[in-house]
Amino acid sequence: NTTLLRDSIMSLNCQTNASPEAEYHFYFNGKSIGNSTSGVFNVTVVADGVYTCVPLNIVGTGNNATVSISVVGKLLTSM
């Protein structure tokens, strides 16, 4: 578990030893948020939840990696 400030930028890093090389698919609470060929994905943290990385190539899907994020800080709204 990791605690981060709301609206901060988090860099997710995912690696695998795959041949052929893998593309990395990133999810937040099970919902797709993007892909990366480098294994690095930057995301703005806005809510508590679980981020998952899934490596994938033409051979198949690798083991998932997850991190649970707790968010601190108040939401500021305009008046």
Rosetta blueprint (number, residue, H / E / L):
1 N L
2 T E
3 T E
4 L E
5 L E
6 R L
7 D L
8 S L
9 I E
10 M E
11 S E
12 L E
13 N E
14 C L
15 Q L
16 T L
17 N L
18 A L
19 S L
20 P L
21 E L
22 A L
23 E E
24 Y E
25 H E
26 F E
27 Y E
28 F E
29 N L
30 G L
31 K E
32 S E
33 I E
34 G E
35 N E
36 S E
37 T L
38 S L
39 G L
40 V E
41 F E
42 N E
43 V E
44 T E
45 V L
46 V L
47 A L
48 D L
49 G E
50 V E
51 Y E
52 T E
53 C E
54 V E
55 P E
56 L E
57 N L
58 I L
59 V L
60 G L
61 T E
62 G L
63 N L
64 N L
65 A E
66 T E
67 V E
68 S E
69 I E
70 S E
71 V E
72 V E
73 G L
74 K L
75 L L
76 L L
77 T L
78 S L
79 M L
